[in-house]
């Protein structure tokens, strides 16, 4: 099993994702402003540039993960695929089942309903 490591670079990018997202929204709003300016001045070149900029920024905004999503993408596979953590979960399940069985038997004994 390969262990997933989180590097300093990963931590940087996880933290930077929200700022990148804000930057893309600002870029889209700027493109929208340019579209209105281009329509007002009848400039086809500025209109096309603004349109492409707007399409690019919105597409990037949709497909770039948020900080929370990127963190989950890095951390969850490491947790889910970790054999030690899975072993702890199995042990916890066994202990819970044993506790419930013993608790149920003691309750039945108290009520005189337990048949051996």
Protein Blocks (a to p, Z undefined) as FASTA:
>chain_A
ZZddddfklmmmmmmmmmmmmmmmmmmmmmmmmmmmmmmnopaklmmmmmmmmmmmmmmm
mmpccfklmmmmmmmmmmmmpmklmmmmmmmmmmmmmmmmmmmmmmmmmnopacZZ
